[in-house]
Amino acid sequence: MPTKIRLQRGGRKARPIYSIVVADSRSKRDGRFIEKLGTYNPNTNPATIDLNFDSTLTWVMKGAQPTDTARAILSHKGVMMKKHLLEGVRKGALTEEQAEAKFEAWSSDKENKVSKSVQAINDAKSADKTARLAKESEVNKARQAAIAAANAPVVEEAPAEEETEAAVEEAPAEESAE
């Protein structure tokens, strides 16, 4: 029976969550499957992948063919790398210890890259949040100043006009005195 490792869609409209399953290649996309290997949630940043590594590796070593998207997910989690190393051990190119050391080095390097990526995303989010809060506080201060100006008591302009009229009356009197 030709088996495939593929995604089975779930979730609601425009918010998919996928199950990673082993199924007969002739069954429907969301139909009957042999075993559920994990889940994939593309809605989070970065995407969340929960995978039963040992069971997935067993199925890949038995010959189950992953679809393109499933292959990308398995490569990201290291299943395809582990398969490659185990094939090298089977052919005699590597020893079991060498293969395990290479896989551990690869997985730690991959984990460092992912953690740096997550840290960069979180830093960008916090910087964006502080910038938005600063802009919002400036807008709030401007609004408060406008409200204070609107609510300030009105100063009468009449005394200023009286002073100018008095100055005009004094000016001709000074001219006639000369």
Backbone as JSON Lines, residues from 0, in Angstrom:
{"i":0,"aa":"M","n":[0.85,-1.18,0.0],"ca":[0.0,0.0,0.0],"c":[0.89,1.24,0.0]}
{"i":1,"aa":"P","n":[0.75,2.11,-1.0],"ca":[1.55,3.34,-1.03],"c":[1.06,4.33,0.02]}
{"i":2,"aa":"T","n":[1.93,4.72,0.93],"ca":[1.54,5.64,2.01],"c":[2.2,6.99,1.8]}
{"i":3,"aa":"K","n":[1.49,8.0,2.26],"ca":[1.97,9.38,2.18],"c":[1.92,10.0,3.55]}
{"i":4,"aa":"I","n":[2.85,10.88,3.81],"ca":[2.79,11.74,4.99],"c":[2.3,13.08,4.47]}
{"i":5,"aa":"R","n":[1.14,13.51,4.94],"ca":[0.55,14.72,4.4],"c":[-0.21,15.48,5.47]}
{"i":6,"aa":"L","n":[-0.71,16.65,5.09],"ca":[-1.45,17.51,6.01],"c":[-2.94,17.27,5.86]}
{"i":7,"aa":"Q","n":[-3.63,17.27,6.99],"ca":[-5.08,17.14,7.02],"c":[-5.61,18.42,7.63]}
{"i":8,"aa":"R","n":[-6.46,19.14,6.89],"ca":[-6.9,20.47,7.32],"c":[-7.98,20.39,8.38]}
{"i":9,"aa":"G","n":[-7.86,21.32,9.33],"ca":[-8.87,21.49,10.38],"c":[-8.96,22.97,10.69]}
{"i":10,"aa":"G","n":[-9.68,23.33,11.73],"ca":[-9.8,24.73,12.1],"c":[-11.0,25.36,11.44]}
{"i":11,"aa":"R","n":[-11.08,26.69,11.53],"ca":[-12.22,27.39,10.95],"c":[-11.8,28.13,9.69]}
{"i":12,"aa":"K","n":[-12.75,28.83,9.11],"ca":[-12.49,29.53,7.86],"c":[-11.4,30.58,8.06]}
{"i":13,"aa":"A","n":[-10.44,30.6,7.19],"ca":[-9.31,31.53,7.17],"c":[-8.38,31.38,8.38]}
{"i":14,"aa":"R","n":[-8.54,30.37,9.2],"ca":[-7.67,30.11,10.35],"c":[-7.37,28.6,10.42]}
{"i":15,"aa":"P","n":[-6.62,28.07,9.45],"ca":[-6.42,26.62,9.41],"c":[-5.44,26.13,10.47]}
{"i":16,"aa":"I","n":[-5.67,24.92,10.91],"ca":[-4.73,24.17,11.74],"c":[-4.66,22.79,11.1]}
{"i":17,"aa":"Y","n":[-3.46,22.31,10.87],"ca":[-3.28,21.06,10.14],"c":[-2.8,19.96,11.06]}
{"i":18,"aa":"S","n":[-3.27,18.74,10.79],"ca":[-2.73,17.55,11.42],"c":[-1.78,16.9,10.42]}
{"i":19,"aa":"I","n":[-0.66,16.43,10.9],"ca":[0.29,15.74,10.05],"c":[-0.01,14.25,10.23]}
{"i":20,"aa":"V","n":[-0.41,13.61,9.14],"ca":[-0.86,12.22,9.24],"c":[-0.17,11.35,8.2]}
{"i":21,"aa":"V","n":[-0.19,10.04,8.48],"ca":[0.21,9.03,7.5],"c":[-1.08,8.44,6.97]}
{"i":22,"aa":"A","n":[-1.25,8.48,5.66],"ca":[-2.49,7.99,5.06],"c":[-2.18,7.25,3.77]}
{"i":23,"aa":"D","n":[-3.12,6.43,3.36],"ca":[-3.03,5.79,2.06],"c":[-3.12,6.89,1.0]}
{"i":24,"aa":"S","n":[-2.31,6.8,-0.02],"ca":[-2.28,7.86,-1.02],"c":[-3.59,8.0,-1.78]}
{"i":25,"aa":"R","n":[-4.43,6.96,-1.74],"ca":[-5.7,7.0,-2.47],"c":[-6.85,7.57,-1.65]}
{"i":26,"aa":"S","n":[-6.64,7.8,-0.36],"ca":[-7.72,8.33,0.48],"c":[-7.84,9.84,0.31]}
{"i":27,"aa":"K","n":[-9.0,10.38,0.7],"ca":[-9.26,11.81,0.55],"c":[-8.36,12.62,1.48]}
{"i":28,"aa":"R","n":[-8.26,13.92,1.21],"ca":[-7.38,14.8,1.99],"c":[-7.73,14.76,3.47]}
{"i":29,"aa":"D","n":[-9.0,14.93,3.79],"ca":[-9.43,14.94,5.18],"c":[-10.07,13.61,5.57]}
{"i":30,"aa":"G","n":[-9.8,12.57,4.81],"ca":[-10.42,11.28,5.04],"c":[-9.66,10.42,6.04]}
{"i":31,"aa":"R","n":[-9.82,9.13,5.84],"ca":[-9.24,8.15,6.75],"c":[-7.71,8.19,6.71]}
{"i":32,"aa":"F","n":[-7.09,8.02,7.88],"ca":[-5.63,8.0,7.96],"c":[-5.19,6.83,8.82]}
{"i":33,"aa":"I","n":[-3.92,6.5,8.71],"ca":[-3.36,5.37,9.46],"c":[-2.91,5.81,10.84]}
{"i":34,"aa":"E","n":[-2.17,6.91,10.91],"ca":[-1.65,7.39,12.2],"c":[-1.46,8.9,12.15]}
{"i":35,"aa":"K","n":[-1.77,9.55,13.26],"ca":[-1.54,10.99,13.39],"c":[-0.15,11.19,13.99]}
{"i":36,"aa":"L","n":[0.68,11.97,13.28],"ca":[2.06,12.18,13.7],"c":[2.27,13.48,14.46]}
{"i":37,"aa":"G","n":[1.4,14.46,14.23],"ca":[1.58,15.74,14.91],"c":[0.64,16.79,14.37]}
{"i":38,"aa":"T","n":[0.91,18.04,14.74],"ca":[0.09,19.17,14.29],"c":[0.99,20.29,13.78]}
{"i":39,"aa":"Y","n":[0.39,21.13,12.94],"ca":[1.08,22.29,12.37],"c":[0.11,23.46,12.41]}
{"i":40,"aa":"N","n":[0.52,24.55,13.09],"ca":[-0.32,25.73,13.2],"c":[0.4,26.91,12.55]}
{"i":41,"aa":"P","n":[0.0,27.29,11.32],"ca":[0.67,28.4,10.64],"c":[0.19,29.76,11.1]}
{"i":42,"aa":"N","n":[-0.78,29.83,12.01],"ca":[-1.34,31.11,12.45],"c":[-0.46,31.83,13.46]}
{"i":43,"aa":"T","n":[0.47,31.14,14.08],"ca":[1.36,31.78,15.05],"c":[2.62,32.26,14.34]}
{"i":44,"aa":"N","n":[3.36,33.12,15.02],"ca":[4.6,33.63,14.44],"c":[5.73,33.38,15.41]}
{"i":45,"aa":"P","n":[6.67,32.5,15.17],"ca":[6.78,31.58,14.06],"c":[5.77,30.44,14.16]}
{"i":46,"aa":"A","n":[5.56,29.73,13.08],"ca":[4.57,28.65,13.03],"c":[4.9,27.59,14.08]}
{"i":47,"aa":"T","n":[3.85,27.05,14.71],"ca":[4.02,26.04,15.75],"c":[3.91,24.65,15.13]}
{"i":48,"aa":"I","n":[4.91,23.82,15.4],"ca":[4.93,22.45,14.89],"c":[5.15,21.51,16.06]}
{"i":49,"aa":"D","n":[4.17,20.63,16.31],"ca":[4.31,19.58,17.32],"c":[4.36,18.26,16.56]}
{"i":50,"aa":"L","n":[5.46,17.52,16.73],"ca":[5.67,16.32,15.93],"c":[6.19,15.19,16.79]}
{"i":51,"aa":"N","n":[5.65,13.99,16.6],"ca":[6.18,12.8,17.24],"c":[7.37,12.34,16.39]}
{"i":52,"aa":"F","n":[8.56,12.73,16.83],"ca":[9.76,12.56,16.01],"c":[10.04,11.09,15.71]}
{"i":53,"aa":"D","n":[9.99,10.23,16.72],"ca":[10.35,8.82,16.53],"c":[9.38,8.11,15.59]}
{"i":54,"aa":"S","n":[8.1,8.34,15.78],"ca":[7.11,7.7,14.92],"c":[7.23,8.19,13.48]}
{"i":55,"aa":"T","n":[7.47,9.48,13.31],"ca":[7.63,10.05,11.98],"c":[8.87,9.47,11.3]}
{"i":56,"aa":"L","n":[9.96,9.37,12.05],"ca":[11.19,8.8,11.49],"c":[10.97,7.35,11.09]}
{"i":57,"aa":"T","n":[10.24,6.6,11.89],"ca":[9.95,5.2,11.57],"c":[9.19,5.1,10.25]}
{"i":58,"aa":"W","n":[8.17,5.94,10.07],"ca":[7.39,5.91,8.83],"c":[8.23,6.33,7.63]}
{"i":59,"aa":"V","n":[9.08,7.33,7.79],"ca":[9.92,7.77,6.67],"c":[10.92,6.67,6.3]}
{"i":60,"aa":"M","n":[11.47,6.0,7.29],"ca":[12.42,4.91,7.02],"c":[11.72,3.71,6.38]}
{"i":61,"aa":"K","n":[10.43,3.52,6.65],"ca":[9.67,2.43,6.01],"c":[9.33,2.74,4.56]}
{"i":62,"aa":"G","n":[9.43,4.03,4.16],"ca":[9.18,4.37,2.77],"c":[7.99,5.26,2.52]}
{"i":63,"aa":"A","n":[7.37,5.8,3.57],"ca":[6.25,6.72,3.38],"c":[6.78,7.99,2.73]}
{"i":64,"aa":"Q","n":[6.11,8.44,1.68],"ca":[6.56,9.61,0.93],"c":[5.85,10.86,1.43]}
{"i":65,"aa":"P","n":[6.6,11.85,1.93],"ca":[5.95,13.1,2.36],"c":[5.59,13.97,1.16]}
{"i":66,"aa":"T","n":[4.5,14.72,1.27],"ca":[4.16,15.7,0.25],"c":[5.16,16.85,0.37]}
{"i":67,"aa":"D","n":[5.11,17.8,-0.56],"ca":[6.09,18.89,-0.56],"c":[6.04,19.69,0.74]}
{"i":68,"aa":"T","n":[4.84,20.06,1.18],"ca":[4.72,20.85,2.4],"c":[5.13,20.02,3.62]}
{"i":69,"aa":"A","n":[4.72,18.76,3.65],"ca":[5.1,17.89,4.76],"c":[6.62,17.68,4.77]}
{"i":70,"aa":"R","n":[7.23,17.58,3.6],"ca":[8.69,17.42,3.54],"c":[9.38,18.65,4.12]}
{"i":71,"aa":"A","n":[8.87,19.83,3.82],"ca":[9.46,21.06,4.36],"c":[9.35,21.08,5.89]}
{"i":72,"aa":"I","n":[8.21,20.65,6.41],"ca":[8.02,20.61,7.86],"c":[8.95,19.58,8.49]}
{"i":73,"aa":"L","n":[9.05,18.41,7.87],"ca":[9.93,17.35,8.4],"c":[11.4,17.77,8.32]}
{"i":74,"aa":"S","n":[11.76,18.48,7.27],"ca":[13.14,18.97,7.16],"c":[13.42,20.0,8.25]}
{"i":75,"aa":"H","n":[12.45,20.86,8.51],"ca":[12.6,21.89,9.54],"c":[12.8,21.25,10.92]}
{"i":76,"aa":"K","n":[12.1,20.17,11.19],"ca":[12.22,19.49,12.48],"c":[13.39,18.52,12.55]}
{"i":77,"aa":"G","n":[14.01,18.2,11.43],"ca":[15.2,17.36,11.43],"c":[14.97,15.89,11.11]}
{"i":78,"aa":"V","n":[13.76,15.53,10.76],"ca":[13.47,14.12,10.45],"c":[14.22,13.7,9.19]}
{"i":79,"aa":"M","n":[14.22,14.55,8.18],"ca":[14.9,14.19,6.94],"c":[16.42,14.13,7.13]}
{"i":80,"aa":"M","n":[16.96,14.99,7.98],"ca":[18.4,14.96,8.27],"c":[18.76,13.65,8.99]}
{"i":81,"aa":"K","n":[17.94,13.28,9.95],"ca":[18.18,12.04,10.69],"c":[18.08,10.84,9.75]}
{"i":82,"aa":"K","n":[17.12,10.85,8.83],"ca":[16.99,9.76,7.84],"c":[18.26,9.68,6.99]}
{"i":83,"aa":"H","n":[18.74,10.85,6.56],"ca":[19.95,10.89,5.74],"c":[21.14,10.28,6.5]}
{"i":84,"aa":"L","n":[21.27,10.64,7.76],"ca":[22.38,10.12,8.56],"c":[22.23,8.61,8.81]}
{"i":85,"aa":"L","n":[21.01,8.16,9.06],"ca":[20.79,6.73,9.28],"c":[21.05,5.92,8.01]}
{"i":86,"aa":"E","n":[20.74,6.49,6.85],"ca":[21.06,5.81,5.59],"c":[22.58,5.69,5.44]}
{"i":87,"aa":"G","n":[23.31,6.73,5.87],"ca":[24.77,6.67,5.83],"c":[25.32,5.6,6.76]}
{"i":88,"aa":"V","n":[24.7,5.44,7.92],"ca":[25.11,4.39,8.86],"c":[24.82,3.02,8.25]}
{"i":89,"aa":"R","n":[23.66,2.88,7.63],"ca":[23.28,1.59,7.03],"c":[24.24,1.2,5.91]}
{"i":90,"aa":"K","n":[24.72,2.19,5.16],"ca":[25.64,1.92,4.06],"c":[27.09,1.78,4.53]}
{"i":91,"aa":"G","n":[27.38,2.15,5.78],"ca":[28.73,2.0,6.32],"c":[29.58,3.24,6.17]}
{"i":92,"aa":"A","n":[29.03,4.36,5.75],"ca":[29.8,5.58,5.59],"c":[30.08,6.24,6.93]}
{"i":93,"aa":"L","n":[29.2,6.05,7.9],"ca":[29.33,6.64,9.23],"c":[29.11,5.58,10.29]}
{"i":94,"aa":"T","n":[29.6,5.87,11.47],"ca":[29.25,5.03,12.62],"c":[28.04,5.65,13.3]}
{"i":95,"aa":"E","n":[27.41,4.88,14.16],"ca":[26.22,5.36,14.88],"c":[26.56,6.6,15.73]}
{"i":96,"aa":"E","n":[27.73,6.61,16.38],"ca":[28.13,7.72,17.23],"c":[28.38,8.99,16.4]}
{"i":97,"aa":"Q","n":[29.02,8.84,15.25],"ca":[29.28,9.98,14.38],"c":[27.96,10.59,13.88]}
{"i":98,"aa":"A","n":[27.05,9.73,13.51],"ca":[25.75,10.21,13.02],"c":[25.01,10.95,14.13]}
{"i":99,"aa":"E","n":[25.04,10.41,15.33],"ca":[24.36,11.07,16.46],"c":[25.02,12.4,16.79]}
{"i":100,"aa":"A","n":[26.35,12.48,16.73],"ca":[27.05,13.73,17.0],"c":[26.72,14.78,15.94]}
{"i":101,"aa":"K","n":[26.67,14.37,14.67],"ca":[26.32,15.31,13.6],"c":[24.9,15.82,13.77]}
{"i":102,"aa":"F","n":[23.99,14.92,14.13],"ca":[22.6,15.33,14.3],"c":[22.45,16.28,15.48]}
{"i":103,"aa":"E","n":[23.14,16.02,16.57],"ca":[23.07,16.92,17.74],"c":[23.64,18.3,17.41]}
{"i":104,"aa":"A","n":[24.74,18.33,16.67],"ca":[25.32,19.63,16.27],"c":[24.35,20.39,15.37]}
{"i":105,"aa":"W","n":[23.74,19.68,14.43],"ca":[22.77,20.31,13.52],"c":[21.56,20.83,14.29]}
{"i":106,"aa":"S","n":[21.04,20.01,15.2],"ca":[19.84,20.41,15.94],"c":[20.11,21.59,16.88]}
{"i":107,"aa":"S","n":[21.29,21.64,17.51],"ca":[21.6,22.77,18.38],"c":[21.78,24.05,17.57]}
{"i":108,"aa":"D","n":[22.42,23.94,16.4],"ca":[22.58,25.1,15.52],"c":[21.21,25.6,15.05]}
{"i":109,"aa":"K","n":[20.34,24.67,14.68],"ca":[18.98,25.02,14.24],"c":[18.2,25.7,15.36]}
{"i":110,"aa":"E","n":[18.33,25.18,16.57],"ca":[17.63,25.76,17.73],"c":[18.14,27.18,18.01]}
{"i":111,"aa":"N","n":[19.43,27.41,17.87],"ca":[19.98,28.75,18.06],"c":[19.43,29.73,17.04]}
{"i":112,"aa":"K","n":[19.34,29.3,15.78],"ca":[18.8,30.16,14.74],"c":[17.34,30.51,15.02]}
{"i":113,"aa":"V","n":[16.57,29.52,15.43],"ca":[15.15,29.75,15.7],"c":[14.98,30.68,16.9]}
{"i":114,"aa":"S","n":[15.77,30.48,17.94],"ca":[15.65,31.34,19.11],"c":[16.05,32.79,18.79]}
{"i":115,"aa":"K","n":[17.07,32.97,17.95],"ca":[17.45,34.32,17.52],"c":[16.33,34.97,16.72]}
{"i":116,"aa":"S","n":[15.7,34.18,15.87],"ca":[14.58,34.69,15.07],"c":[13.41,35.11,15.96]}
{"i":117,"aa":"V","n":[13.09,34.28,16.94],"ca":[12.01,34.59,17.87],"c":[12.35,35.84,18.67]}
{"i":118,"aa":"Q","n":[13.6,35.95,19.1],"ca":[14.04,37.12,19.86],"c":[13.93,38.39,19.01]}
{"i":119,"aa":"A","n":[14.32,38.3,17.74],"ca":[14.23,39.46,16.85],"c":[12.78,39.87,16.65]}
{"i":120,"aa":"I","n":[11.89,38.91,16.51],"ca":[10.46,39.21,16.35],"c":[9.92,39.88,17.61]}
{"i":121,"aa":"N","n":[10.29,39.36,18.77],"ca":[9.82,39.95,20.03],"c":[10.38,41.35,20.23]}
{"i":122,"aa":"D","n":[11.65,41.56,19.88],"ca":[12.24,42.9,20.0],"c":[11.55,43.9,19.08]}
{"i":123,"aa":"A","n":[11.25,43.46,17.86],"ca":[10.56,44.33,16.92],"c":[9.17,44.68,17.43]}
{"i":124,"aa":"K","n":[8.48,43.71,18.01],"ca":[7.15,43.97,18.57],"c":[7.22,44.97,19.72]}
{"i":125,"aa":"S","n":[8.19,44.8,20.61],"ca":[8.29,45.7,21.76],"c":[8.69,47.11,21.31]}
{"i":126,"aa":"A","n":[9.59,47.22,20.33],"ca":[9.99,48.53,19.82],"c":[8.8,49.22,19.15]}
{"i":127,"aa":"D","n":[8.02,48.47,18.4],"ca":[6.83,49.01,17.75],"c":[5.82,49.47,18.8]}
{"i":128,"aa":"K","n":[5.68,48.7,19.84],"ca":[4.72,49.05,20.9],"c":[5.15,50.33,21.61]}
{"i":129,"aa":"T","n":[6.42,50.47,21.93],"ca":[6.88,51.68,22.61],"c":[6.74,52.9,21.7]}
{"i":130,"aa":"A","n":[7.01,52.73,20.41],"ca":[6.85,53.84,19.47],"c":[5.38,54.26,19.38]}
{"i":131,"aa":"R","n":[4.48,53.29,19.32],"ca":[3.05,53.62,19.25],"c":[2.58,54.28,20.54]}
{"i":132,"aa":"L","n":[3.09,53.83,21.69],"ca":[2.71,54.45,22.95],"c":[3.23,55.88,23.04]}
{"i":133,"aa":"A","n":[4.44,56.12,22.54],"ca":[4.99,57.49,22.55],"c":[4.15,58.41,21.67]}
{"i":134,"aa":"K","n":[3.79,57.95,20.48],"ca":[2.94,58.75,19.59],"c":[1.59,59.01,20.23]}
{"i":135,"aa":"E","n":[1.04,58.02,20.88],"ca":[-0.27,58.17,21.52],"c":[-0.2,59.17,22.66]}
{"i":136,"aa":"S","n":[0.88,59.15,23.43],"ca":[1.02,60.11,24.53],"c":[1.16,61.54,23.99]}
{"i":137,"aa":"E","n":[1.88,61.71,22.86],"ca":[1.99,63.04,22.24],"c":[0.62,63.54,21.79]}
{"i":138,"aa":"V","n":[-0.15,62.67,21.18],"ca":[-1.49,63.04,20.73],"c":[-2.36,63.41,21.93]}
{"i":139,"aa":"N","n":[-2.25,62.63,23.0],"ca":[-3.04,62.92,24.2],"c":[-2.65,64.27,24.81]}
{"i":140,"aa":"K","n":[-1.36,64.58,24.83],"ca":[-0.92,65.88,25.35],"c":[-1.45,67.02,24.49]}
{"i":141,"aa":"A","n":[-1.42,66.84,23.19],"ca":[-1.93,67.87,22.28],"c":[-3.44,68.06,22.49]}
{"i":142,"aa":"R","n":[-4.16,66.97,22.69],"ca":[-5.6,67.06,22.95],"c":[-5.87,67.78,24.27]}
{"i":143,"aa":"Q","n":[-5.1,67.44,25.3],"ca":[-5.28,68.09,26.6],"c":[-4.99,69.59,26.5]}
{"i":144,"aa":"A","n":[-3.96,69.97,25.75],"ca":[-3.64,71.39,25.57],"c":[-4.77,72.1,24.83]}
{"i":145,"aa":"A","n":[-5.35,71.46,23.83],"ca":[-6.45,72.06,23.07],"c":[-7.68,72.2,23.96]}
{"i":146,"aa":"I","n":[-7.95,71.2,24.77],"ca":[-9.1,71.27,25.68],"c":[-8.89,72.36,26.72]}
{"i":147,"aa":"A","n":[-7.67,72.47,27.25],"ca":[-7.36,73.51,28.24],"c":[-7.51,74.89,27.61]}
{"i":148,"aa":"A","n":[-7.08,75.06,26.39],"ca":[-7.2,76.34,25.71],"c":[-8.66,76.69,25.46]}
{"i":149,"aa":"A","n":[-9.45,75.69,25.12],"ca":[-10.88,75.93,24.87],"c":[-11.62,76.25,26.16]}
{"i":150,"aa":"N","n":[-11.21,75.67,27.27],"ca":[-11.88,75.88,28.54],"c":[-11.32,77.07,29.33]}
{"i":151,"aa":"A","n":[-10.26,77.72,28.83],"ca":[-9.66,78.86,29.53],"c":[-10.64,80.04,29.52]}
{"i":152,"aa":"P","n":[-10.64,80.87,30.58],"ca":[-11.55,82.02,30.61],"c":[-11.2,83.01,29.5]}
{"i":153,"aa":"V","n":[-12.23,83.64,28.96],"ca":[-12.04,84.58,27.86],"c":[-11.55,85.91,28.43]}
{"i":154,"aa":"V","n":[-10.47,86.44,27.88],"ca":[-9.91,87.71,28.31],"c":[-10.58,88.82,27.5]}
{"i":155,"aa":"E","n":[-11.06,89.86,28.19],"ca":[-11.75,90.94,27.49],"c":[-10.75,91.82,26.77]}
{"i":156,"aa":"E","n":[-11.07,92.19,25.56],"ca":[-10.22,93.02,24.74],"c":[-10.52,94.52,24.93]}
{"i":157,"aa":"A","n":[-11.58,94.87,25.61],"ca":[-12.0,96.26,25.77],"c":[-10.95,97.14,26.47]}
{"i":158,"aa":"P","n":[-10.31,96.71,27.54],"ca":[-9.32,97.57,28.17],"c":[-8.17,97.91,27.22]}
{"i":159,"aa":"A","n":[-7.79,97.02,26.35],"ca":[-6.72,97.3,25.4],"c":[-7.15,98.39,24.44]}
{"i":160,"aa":"E","n":[-8.41,98.38,24.0],"ca":[-8.9,99.4,23.09],"c":[-8.96,100.76,23.78]}
{"i":161,"aa":"E","n":[-9.35,100.77,25.04],"ca":[-9.41,102.04,25.78],"c":[-8.02,102.66,25.9]}
{"i":162,"aa":"E","n":[-7.0,101.82,26.11],"ca":[-5.64,102.34,26.22],"c":[-5.2,102.97,24.91]}
{"i":163,"aa":"T","n":[-5.53,102.36,23.79],"ca":[-5.13,102.93,22.5],"c":[-5.87,104.23,22.2]}
{"i":164,"aa":"E","n":[-7.14,104.3,22.6],"ca":[-7.89,105.55,22.4],"c":[-7.32,106.66,23.26]}
{"i":165,"aa":"A","n":[-6.94,106.34,24.47],"ca":[-6.35,107.34,25.36],"c":[-5.01,107.81,24.8]}
{"i":166,"aa":"A","n":[-4.24,106.92,24.21],"ca":[-2.95,107.3,23.64],"c":[-3.15,108.2,22.43]}
{"i":167,"aa":"V","n":[-4.2,107.94,21.64],"ca":[-4.48,108.76,20.48],"c":[-4.91,110.16,20.92]}
{"i":168,"aa":"E","n":[-5.7,110.26,21.97],"ca":[-6.15,111.56,22.47],"c":[-4.99,112.37,23.03]}
{"i":169,"aa":"E","n":[-4.04,111.71,23.66],"ca":[-2.89,112.41,24.22],"c":[-1.94,112.89,23.14]}
{"i":170,"aa":"A","n":[-1.84,112.18,22.05],"ca":[-0.9,112.53,20.98],"c":[-1.25,113.87,20.36]}
{"i":171,"aa":"P","n":[-2.51,114.19,20.01],"ca":[-2.76,115.52,19.43],"c":[-2.55,116.63,20.47]}
{"i":172,"aa":"A","n":[-2.76,116.35,21.68],"ca":[-2.54,117.39,22.69],"c":[-1.06,117.73,22.77]}
{"i":173,"aa":"E","n":[-0.2,116.74,22.62],"ca":[1.23,116.96,22.67],"c":[1.67,117.74,21.43]}
{"i":174,"aa":"E","n":[1.09,117.46,20.28],"ca":[1.47,118.15,19.05],"c":[1.1,119.65,19.13]}
{"i":175,"aa":"S","n":[-0.04,119.93,19.69],"ca":[-0.46,121.33,19.79],"c":[0.4,122.09,20.79]}
{"i":176,"aa":"A","n":[0.97,121.44,21.72],"ca":[1.81,122.09,22.72],"c":[3.12,122.5,22.09]}
{"i":177,"aa":"E","n":[3.58,121.93,21.13],"ca":[4.87,122.25,20.53],"c":[4.83,123.45,19.74]}
